[in-house]
């Protein structure tokens, strides 16, 4: 083997070593990218669950608000009836006081 052949062999070995290092860096980058993709997928799943939960809570809130309005209306009605009943009792008592 002459000096030219040894230089070529050395160049090939150096190129092979550079290729191996580059492949190692590429594999590391791919692993890192895969981890980020999995993290993003989990975050997207969490976001979708939160959107669904929010929609459910909005529905529950709307139903609760409607129930509160109905209760307010009934309370006002009961209050009016109570005032009417007290007025009738006063009228009866006032009538008895004259008799």
Residue pairs with C-beta under 8 A, 6 or more apart in sequence:
1 9
